[in-house]
Amino acid sequence: MPLLPLTAADKLAPSAQPPGGLTVAQAPQFVLLGFDDNPETEPMTWFVDYLKDKRDAGGNPVRAVFFSNGRYWNDRSLISIHHRALTEGHEIANHTQNHENGAAFTAAKWRNEMAACEATFAETGIPAAGVVGFRAPFLAYNAATFEALVAEHQLYDSSIEEGDQPGQDGTNFLWPYTLDAGSPGNAHDNPEGSPKRVGNHPGLWEIPIHVFMIPSDADCERYGARPGLRARVGAALKVSYGGGSGEPAEKISGLDWNVLEAAKCDGPEFLAILKYTLDLRLAGNRAPLMVGGHTALYPRNKPDRRKAIEEFIAYALTKPEVRFATGKQLVDWLRAPQALR
């Protein structure tokens, strides 16, 4: 990928306040749909079809980021739906070639995986210049991941989880930032000297994956979920991960896999979590909401899951402050923030 020149706009410290001196009332509530892997044509086609004519209150098309793996691109129909997505304004991003757990990768190995993925895209006509975002498979990054991202001239990463820090309650999460001084969420989870501790990488943007917030019993009814959701999630996560406290959970990693597979939530419960998480943002500082997803988790025989995503998007579109964006579009806005219109 060609070198992306850094400018003064590519420097933004982590903050719970909107950038550019905007007040919260002036800030859009950005929602991003970031779907990983994308190995199967039919679920991805369903999602692209559903979004085709959707627009937010600002008139912007509702578009997603497809963090895809090159290893699956041996199917003409899968390549075709990616091309259609790109033509319709969706973003194609790098999720490595082989979708391996890279927790122990060297920077050279990460670079090979990133470059091979981009080469696969380019061979099928996806312009390398438009592939500017990255997410690590399983969110299993390490310090070397970010060295590789800088060397490969990527614009942004979206692998770091935020929101587990004490006092962060869904109304005051951090806005995206550049990694000039590392990452608060990463530092909270990884002590100095950890192989996963992210260093300082001036100009590299981080669009974090914030935790989803789980409705309390008092909130469950109005969001269409049975009371006891926090207790059920806490118990399921203890079993799924082979440990943990099993206590009621107020937060869960912001990926659909964690909610639907690890926590065994059904469609209405997933929808309740997404709506509640968005509403806390709107009542708070409007930090962008990245919905981390996997198109393969929405096959035809899981209609409750498809309905949950569709109803969440429809719900978000009723909010006049909500603006849907891709990762590249969000970074462009962060470089030159504009008040909500």
Sine and cosine of phi, psi and omega as CSV:
sin_phi,cos_phi,sin_psi,cos_psi,sin_omega,cos_omega
0.00,0.00,0.65,-0.76,0.02,-1.00
-0.91,0.43,0.47,-0.88,-0.01,-1.00
-0.89,0.45,0.76,-0.65,0.07,-1.00
-1.00,-0.09,0.93,-0.37,-0.05,-1.00
-0.90,0.43,0.73,-0.68,0.07,-1.00
-0.98,0.19,0.58,-0.82,0.06,-1.00
-0.78,-0.63,0.07,-1.00,0.04,-1.00
-0.87,0.49,-0.39,0.92,0.00,-1.00
-0.96,0.29,-0.28,0.96,0.00,-1.00
-1.00,-0.05,0.76,0.65,0.04,-1.00
-0.49,-0.87,0.94,-0.34,-0.02,-1.00
-0.54,-0.84,0.89,-0.46,-0.02,-1.00
-0.96,0.28,0.48,-0.88,0.09,-1.00
-0.85,0.52,0.71,-0.70,-0.02,-1.00
-0.37,-0.93,0.52,-0.86,0.12,-0.99
-1.00,0.10,-0.09,1.00,0.00,-1.00
-0.99,-0.13,0.56,-0.83,0.07,-1.00
-0.85,0.52,0.49,-0.87,-0.04,-1.00
-0.98,0.20,0.15,-0.99,0.13,-0.99
0.94,0.34,0.31,0.95,0.00,-1.00
0.97,0.26,0.17,0.99,0.02,-1.00
-0.95,0.30,0.57,-0.82,0.18,-0.98
-0.98,0.20,0.25,-0.97,0.04,-1.00
-0.86,0.50,-0.65,0.76,-0.01,-1.00
-0.89,0.46,-0.42,0.91,0.01,-1.00
-1.00,0.03,-0.22,0.97,-0.12,-0.99
-1.00,0.05,0.70,-0.71,0.16,-0.99
-0.92,0.39,0.46,-0.89,0.17,-0.98
-1.00,-0.09,1.00,-0.08,-0.02,-1.00
-0.97,0.26,0.67,-0.74,0.15,-0.99
-0.83,-0.55,0.78,-0.63,0.02,-1.00
-0.88,-0.47,0.65,-0.76,0.06,-1.00
-0.93,-0.37,0.96,-0.27,-0.08,-1.00
-0.90,-0.44,0.97,-0.23,-0.13,-0.99
-0.96,-0.29,0.78,-0.63,-0.15,-0.99
-0.99,-0.12,0.36,-0.93,0.17,-0.99
0.96,0.27,-0.95,0.33,0.06,-1.00
0.83,0.56,0.83,0.56,-0.08,-1.00
-1.00,0.05,-0.18,0.98,-0.12,-0.99
-0.82,-0.57,0.65,-0.76,-0.10,-0.99
-0.94,0.34,-0.73,0.68,-0.18,-0.98
-0.89,0.45,-0.74,0.67,0.02,-1.00
-0.90,0.43,-0.59,0.81,0.03,-1.00
-0.92,0.38,-0.62,0.79,0.04,-1.00
-0.90,0.44,-0.69,0.73,0.08,-1.00
-0.81,0.59,-0.72,0.70,-0.09,-1.00
-0.93,0.36,-0.70,0.71,0.03,-1.00
-0.89,0.45,-0.66,0.75,0.05,-1.00
-0.87,0.48,-0.70,0.72,-0.04,-1.00
-0.89,0.46,-0.62,0.78,-0.07,-1.00
-0.99,0.14,-0.21,0.98,-0.22,-0.98
-0.75,0.66,-0.75,0.66,-0.10,-1.00
-0.96,-0.28,0.18,0.98,-0.05,-1.00
-0.99,0.15,0.70,-0.72,0.07,-1.00
-0.69,-0.72,0.54,-0.84,0.02,-1.00
-1.00,0.07,-0.04,-1.00,-0.08,-1.00
-0.91,0.42,-0.32,0.95,0.06,-1.00
-1.00,0.00,0.03,1.00,-0.01,-1.00
1.00,0.08,0.11,0.99,-0.04,-1.00
-0.99,0.11,0.68,-0.73,0.08,-1.00
-0.88,0.47,0.62,-0.78,0.05,-1.00
-0.99,0.14,0.93,-0.36,-0.07,-1.00
-0.76,-0.65,0.42,-0.91,-0.11,-0.99
-0.89,-0.45,0.17,-0.98,0.18,-0.98
-0.95,-0.32,0.81,-0.59,0.07,-1.00
-0.97,-0.25,0.98,-0.21,0.06,-1.00
-0.99,0.13,0.99,-0.11,-0.19,-0.98
-0.94,-0.34,0.42,-0.91,0.04,-1.00
-0.98,-0.19,0.69,-0.72,0.01,-1.00
-0.92,0.39,-0.42,0.91,-0.10,-1.00
-0.87,0.48,-0.39,0.92,-0.05,-1.00
-1.00,-0.01,-0.07,1.00,-0.16,-0.99
-1.00,0.08,0.80,0.60,0.10,-1.00
-0.89,-0.45,0.33,0.94,-0.06,-1.00
-0.80,-0.61,0.87,-0.50,-0.06,-1.00
-0.87,0.50,-0.60,0.80,-0.03,-1.00
-0.94,0.35,-0.57,0.82,0.03,-1.00
-0.93,0.36,-0.67,0.74,0.07,-1.00
-0.88,0.48,-0.66,0.75,-0.04,-1.00
-0.89,0.45,-0.68,0.73,-0.01,-1.00
-0.93,0.36,-0.53,0.85,0.11,-0.99
-0.90,0.43,-0.67,0.75,0.04,-1.00
-0.90,0.44,-0.67,0.74,0.03,-1.00
-0.88,0.47,-0.69,0.72,0.02,-1.00
-0.85,0.52,-0.71,0.70,-0.01,-1.00
-0.88,0.47,-0.70,0.72,-0.01,-1.00
-0.88,0.48,-0.56,0.83,-0.04,-1.00
-1.00,0.05,0.07,1.00,0.12,-0.99
0.97,-0.24,0.04,1.00,0.12,-0.99
-0.97,0.26,0.30,-0.95,0.00,-1.00
-0.96,-0.28,0.68,-0.74,0.12,-0.99
-0.97,-0.24,0.79,-0.61,-0.05,-1.00
-0.79,-0.62,0.21,-0.98,-0.14,-0.99
-1.00,0.00,0.79,-0.61,0.03,-1.00
-0.80,-0.60,0.40,0.92,-0.07,-1.00
0.97,0.22,0.31,-0.95,0.01,-1.00
-0.95,0.30,-0.72,0.69,-0.25,-0.97
-0.94,-0.35,-0.04,1.00,0.04,-1.00
0.81,0.58,0.77,0.64,0.07,-1.00
-0.98,-0.17,0.41,-0.91,0.10,-0.99
-0.95,0.31,0.91,-0.41,-0.13,-0.99
-0.98,-0.18,0.36,0.93,-0.08,-1.00
-0.84,0.54,-0.46,0.89,-0.01,-1.00
-0.93,-0.37,0.20,0.98,-0.01,-1.00
-0.92,0.40,0.53,-0.85,0.22,-0.97
-0.99,0.15,0.21,-0.98,0.06,-1.00
-0.87,0.49,-0.60,0.80,0.01,-1.00
-0.90,0.44,-0.65,0.76,0.03,-1.00
-0.91,0.41,-0.68,0.73,0.06,-1.00
-0.86,0.51,-0.70,0.71,-0.01,-1.00
-0.88,0.48,-0.65,0.76,0.02,-1.00
-0.88,0.48,-0.68,0.73,-0.01,-1.00
-0.91,0.40,-0.67,0.74,0.02,-1.00
-0.91,0.41,-0.73,0.68,-0.05,-1.00
-0.92,0.40,-0.63,0.77,0.01,-1.00
-0.90,0.43,-0.63,0.78,0.04,-1.00
-0.89,0.45,-0.73,0.68,0.03,-1.00
-0.89,0.46,-0.61,0.79,0.03,-1.00
-0.90,0.45,-0.65,0.76,0.05,-1.00
-0.89,0.46,-0.71,0.71,0.05,-1.00
-0.85,0.52,-0.76,0.65,-0.08,-1.00
-0.89,0.46,-0.61,0.79,0.00,-1.00
-0.88,0.47,-0.42,0.91,-0.01,-1.00
-0.97,-0.25,0.19,0.98,0.13,-0.99
1.00,-0.09,0.20,0.98,0.11,-0.99
-1.00,0.02,0.92,-0.39,-0.10,-1.00
-0.88,0.48,0.76,-0.64,-0.02,-1.00
-0.88,0.48,-0.54,0.84,-0.04,-1.00
-0.89,0.46,-0.38,0.92,0.00,-1.00
-1.00,-0.03,-0.09,1.00,-0.01,-1.00
-1.00,-0.08,1.00,-0.08,-0.18,-0.98
-0.87,-0.50,-0.05,1.00,-0.04,-1.00
-0.87,-0.49,0.34,-0.94,-0.07,-1.00
-0.55,-0.83,0.56,-0.83,0.21,-0.98
-0.65,-0.76,0.70,-0.71,0.00,-1.00
-0.98,0.22,0.72,-0.69,0.09,-1.00
-0.82,0.57,0.67,-0.74,-0.01,-1.00
0.88,0.47,0.17,0.99,-0.16,-0.99
0.84,0.55,0.45,0.89,-0.06,-1.00
-1.00,-0.04,0.94,0.35,0.04,-1.00
-1.00,-0.06,0.16,-0.99,0.18,-0.98
-0.59,-0.81,-0.07,-1.00,-0.04,-1.00
-0.86,0.51,-0.58,0.82,-0.04,-1.00
-0.92,0.40,-0.43,0.90,0.03,-1.00
-0.83,0.56,-0.70,0.72,-0.12,-0.99
-0.98,0.21,-0.50,0.87,0.16,-0.99
-0.87,0.49,-0.67,0.74,0.00,-1.00
-0.93,0.38,-0.64,0.77,0.00,-1.00
-0.88,0.47,-0.65,0.76,0.05,-1.00
-0.91,0.42,-0.71,0.70,-0.01,-1.00
-0.89,0.45,-0.53,0.85,0.01,-1.00
-1.00,0.01,0.07,1.00,0.09,-1.00
0.87,0.50,0.62,0.78,0.08,-1.00
-0.97,0.26,0.49,-0.87,-0.01,-1.00
-0.99,0.14,-0.70,0.71,-0.06,-1.00
-0.56,-0.83,0.40,-0.92,0.14,-0.99
-0.90,-0.44,0.44,-0.90,0.11,-0.99
-0.61,-0.79,0.88,0.47,-0.04,-1.00
-0.86,-0.51,-0.30,0.95,-0.13,-0.99
-1.00,0.02,0.75,-0.66,0.05,-1.00
-1.00,0.06,0.64,-0.77,0.06,-1.00
-0.77,-0.64,0.32,-0.95,0.14,-0.99
0.96,-0.29,-0.12,0.99,0.04,-1.00
-0.99,0.14,-0.18,0.98,-0.06,-1.00
-0.89,0.45,0.58,-0.81,0.04,-1.00
-0.82,0.57,0.67,-0.75,0.03,-1.00
1.00,0.01,-0.22,0.98,0.05,-1.00
-1.00,0.01,0.85,-0.52,-0.21,-0.98
-0.80,-0.60,0.27,0.96,-0.01,-1.00
0.99,-0.12,-0.29,0.96,0.05,-1.00
-0.98,-0.20,-0.19,0.98,-0.16,-0.99
-0.68,-0.74,0.55,0.84,0.03,-1.00
-0.93,0.38,0.32,-0.95,0.01,-1.00
-0.96,0.27,0.63,-0.78,0.18,-0.98
-0.95,0.30,0.34,-0.94,0.09,-1.00
-0.82,0.57,0.39,-0.92,-0.13,-0.99
-0.48,-0.88,0.21,-0.98,0.16,-0.99
-0.99,-0.10,0.42,-0.91,-0.13,-0.99
-1.00,0.00,0.58,0.82,0.02,-1.00
-0.86,0.51,-0.55,0.84,-0.01,-1.00
-0.79,-0.61,0.63,0.78,0.01,-1.00
0.96,0.27,-0.37,-0.93,-0.10,-0.99
-0.75,-0.67,0.78,-0.62,0.03,-1.00
-0.88,0.48,-0.69,0.72,0.00,-1.00
-0.89,0.45,-0.66,0.75,0.04,-1.00
-0.91,0.42,-0.68,0.73,-0.01,-1.00
-0.91,0.41,-0.55,0.83,0.02,-1.00
-0.90,0.44,-0.62,0.79,-0.09,-1.00
-1.00,-0.04,-0.25,0.97,-0.13,-0.99
-0.70,-0.71,0.92,-0.38,-0.03,-1.00
-0.91,0.41,0.33,-0.94,0.07,-1.00
-0.80,0.60,0.72,-0.70,-0.01,-1.00
1.00,-0.07,-0.20,0.98,0.05,-1.00
-0.92,0.39,0.61,-0.79,0.04,-1.00
-0.90,0.44,-0.25,0.97,0.01,-1.00
-0.99,-0.12,-0.04,1.00,-0.03,-1.00
-0.95,0.31,0.84,-0.54,-0.06,-1.00
-0.98,0.18,0.73,-0.68,0.04,-1.00
-0.99,0.12,-0.27,-0.96,-0.01,-1.00
-1.00,-0.08,0.82,-0.57,-0.05,-1.00
-0.70,-0.72,0.99,0.15,-0.06,-1.00
-0.80,0.60,0.73,-0.69,0.09,-1.00
1.00,0.04,-0.21,0.98,0.03,-1.00
-1.00,0.07,0.86,-0.51,-0.06,-1.00
-0.99,0.14,0.59,-0.81,0.11,-0.99
-0.87,-0.49,0.88,-0.48,0.17,-0.98
-0.98,-0.20,1.00,-0.08,-0.16,-0.99
-0.94,0.35,0.37,-0.93,0.15,-0.99
-0.99,-0.15,0.98,-0.18,0.02,-1.00
-0.96,0.26,0.46,-0.89,0.11,-0.99
-0.88,0.48,0.51,-0.86,0.22,-0.97
-0.99,0.16,0.49,-0.87,0.03,-1.00
-0.97,-0.24,0.66,-0.75,-0.09,-1.00
-0.97,-0.22,0.78,-0.62,-0.03,-1.00
-0.88,0.47,0.61,-0.79,0.13,-0.99
-0.95,0.32,0.19,-0.98,0.04,-1.00
-0.84,0.55,-0.62,0.78,-0.02,-1.00
-0.91,0.42,-0.46,0.89,-0.02,-1.00
-1.00,-0.08,-0.31,0.95,-0.11,-0.99
-0.84,0.55,-0.70,0.72,-0.10,-0.99
-0.87,0.50,-0.71,0.70,-0.06,-1.00
-0.96,0.29,-0.25,0.97,0.08,-1.00
-0.98,-0.22,0.14,0.99,0.13,-0.99
0.98,0.17,0.38,0.92,0.01,-1.00
-0.88,-0.48,0.48,-0.87,0.06,-1.00
-0.92,0.38,0.63,-0.77,0.10,-0.99
-0.83,0.56,0.43,-0.90,-0.01,-1.00
1.00,-0.07,0.20,0.98,-0.05,-1.00
-0.88,0.47,-0.68,0.73,0.00,-1.00
-0.88,0.47,-0.65,0.76,0.00,-1.00
-0.92,0.39,-0.66,0.75,0.00,-1.00
-0.91,0.42,-0.67,0.74,0.02,-1.00
-0.90,0.43,-0.71,0.71,0.00,-1.00
-0.86,0.51,-0.67,0.74,0.00,-1.00
-0.93,0.38,-0.65,0.76,-0.02,-1.00
-0.93,0.38,-0.63,0.78,-0.01,-1.00
-0.92,0.38,-0.55,0.84,0.04,-1.00
-0.88,0.47,-0.67,0.74,0.01,-1.00
-0.95,0.32,-0.71,0.70,-0.09,-1.00
-0.88,0.47,-0.62,0.78,-0.08,-1.00
-0.97,-0.22,0.14,0.99,0.11,-0.99
0.92,0.39,0.51,0.86,0.00,-1.00
0.15,-0.99,-0.47,-0.88,-0.03,-1.00
1.00,0.09,0.11,-0.99,-0.12,-0.99
-0.99,0.15,-0.49,0.87,-0.11,-0.99
0.97,0.24,0.06,1.00,0.03,-1.00
-0.95,0.31,0.35,-0.94,0.06,-1.00
-0.79,0.61,0.65,-0.76,-0.08,-1.00
-0.96,-0.28,0.79,-0.61,0.08,-1.00
-1.00,-0.04,-0.32,0.95,-0.05,-1.00
-0.71,-0.70,0.42,-0.91,0.09,-1.00
-0.51,-0.86,0.53,-0.85,-0.01,-1.00
-0.77,0.64,0.63,-0.78,-0.14,-0.99
-0.99,0.16,0.73,0.69,0.05,-1.00
-0.80,-0.60,0.63,-0.78,-0.02,-1.00
-0.87,0.48,-0.53,0.85,0.00,-1.00
-0.85,0.52,-0.69,0.73,-0.03,-1.00
-0.90,0.44,-0.60,0.80,-0.02,-1.00
-0.98,0.22,-0.75,0.66,-0.15,-0.99
-0.99,0.12,-0.59,0.81,-0.08,-1.00
-0.99,-0.16,-0.81,0.59,-0.04,-1.00
-0.93,0.36,-0.72,0.69,-0.05,-1.00
-1.00,-0.01,-0.11,0.99,0.09,-1.00
0.87,0.50,0.54,0.84,0.04,-1.00
-0.96,0.26,0.52,-0.86,0.10,-1.00
-1.00,-0.01,0.01,-1.00,-0.05,-1.00
-0.84,0.54,-0.77,0.64,0.01,-1.00
-0.87,0.49,-0.58,0.82,0.04,-1.00
-0.93,0.37,-0.66,0.75,0.05,-1.00
-0.88,0.47,-0.69,0.72,0.02,-1.00
-0.88,0.48,-0.67,0.74,0.01,-1.00
-0.87,0.48,-0.67,0.74,0.01,-1.00
-0.89,0.45,-0.70,0.72,-0.01,-1.00
-0.91,0.42,-0.71,0.71,0.00,-1.00
-0.90,0.45,-0.71,0.70,-0.02,-1.00
-0.88,0.47,-0.67,0.74,0.02,-1.00
-0.88,0.47,-0.68,0.73,0.03,-1.00
-0.91,0.41,-0.68,0.73,-0.04,-1.00
-0.90,0.43,-0.58,0.81,0.08,-1.00
-0.89,0.45,-0.65,0.76,0.05,-1.00
-0.87,0.50,-0.73,0.69,-0.05,-1.00
-0.92,0.40,-0.49,0.87,0.05,-1.00
-0.99,0.12,-0.15,0.99,-0.07,-1.00
-0.89,-0.45,-0.81,-0.59,-0.17,-0.99
-0.99,-0.15,0.10,1.00,0.06,-1.00
0.87,0.50,0.55,0.83,0.13,-0.99
-0.87,0.50,0.66,-0.75,-0.02,-1.00
-0.81,0.59,0.60,-0.80,-0.01,-1.00
-0.95,-0.31,0.93,-0.36,0.12,-0.99
-1.00,-0.04,0.88,-0.47,0.10,-0.99
-1.00,-0.05,0.96,-0.28,-0.01,-1.00
-0.99,0.13,0.80,-0.61,-0.09,-1.00
-0.65,-0.76,0.05,-1.00,0.04,-1.00
-0.60,-0.80,0.92,-0.40,-0.05,-1.00
-0.85,0.52,-0.50,0.86,-0.04,-1.00
-0.91,0.41,-0.27,0.96,0.02,-1.00
-0.99,0.13,0.08,1.00,-0.05,-1.00
-0.82,-0.57,0.83,0.56,0.05,-1.00
-0.94,0.33,0.20,-0.98,-0.01,-1.00
-0.83,0.56,-0.56,0.83,-0.08,-1.00
-1.00,0.09,0.23,0.97,0.12,-0.99
-0.83,-0.56,0.86,0.51,-0.10,-1.00
-0.88,0.47,-0.46,0.89,0.00,-1.00
-0.92,0.39,-0.52,0.86,0.04,-1.00
-0.95,0.31,-0.69,0.73,0.04,-1.00
-0.88,0.48,-0.68,0.73,0.01,-1.00
-0.88,0.47,-0.61,0.80,0.00,-1.00
-0.89,0.46,-0.72,0.69,0.00,-1.00
-0.91,0.40,-0.70,0.72,-0.01,-1.00
-0.88,0.47,-0.69,0.72,-0.03,-1.00
-0.95,0.32,-0.52,0.85,0.08,-1.00
-0.91,0.42,-0.72,0.70,0.00,-1.00
-0.88,0.47,-0.69,0.72,0.04,-1.00
-0.87,0.50,-0.65,0.76,0.03,-1.00
-0.90,0.44,-0.72,0.69,0.00,-1.00
-0.88,0.47,-0.57,0.82,-0.02,-1.00
-0.94,0.33,-0.23,0.97,0.07,-1.00
-0.99,0.15,-0.15,0.99,-0.06,-1.00
-1.00,-0.05,0.89,-0.46,-0.08,-1.00
-0.90,0.43,-0.33,0.94,-0.02,-1.00
-1.00,0.08,-0.25,0.97,-0.12,-0.99
-0.98,0.21,0.71,-0.70,0.13,-0.99
-0.77,-0.64,0.84,-0.54,0.08,-1.00
-0.99,0.13,0.58,-0.81,-0.03,-1.00
-0.49,-0.87,0.41,-0.91,0.22,-0.98
-1.00,0.07,0.12,-0.99,0.03,-1.00
-0.88,0.47,-0.71,0.70,0.01,-1.00
-0.89,0.46,-0.67,0.74,0.02,-1.00
-0.89,0.45,-0.63,0.77,0.02,-1.00
-0.91,0.42,-0.71,0.70,0.02,-1.00
-0.88,0.48,-0.65,0.76,0.05,-1.00
-0.85,0.53,-0.66,0.76,0.02,-1.00
-0.93,0.37,-0.66,0.75,-0.02,-1.00
-0.90,0.45,-0.51,0.86,0.03,-1.00
-0.94,0.35,-0.46,0.89,-0.01,-1.00
-0.54,-0.84,0.97,0.26,-0.10,-1.00
-0.87,0.50,0.68,-0.73,0.05,-1.00
-0.82,-0.57,0.62,-0.79,0.01,-1.00
-0.91,0.41,0.49,-0.87,0.02,-1.00
-0.86,0.51,0.69,-0.72,0.01,-1.00
-0.86,-0.52,0.00,0.00,0.00,0.00
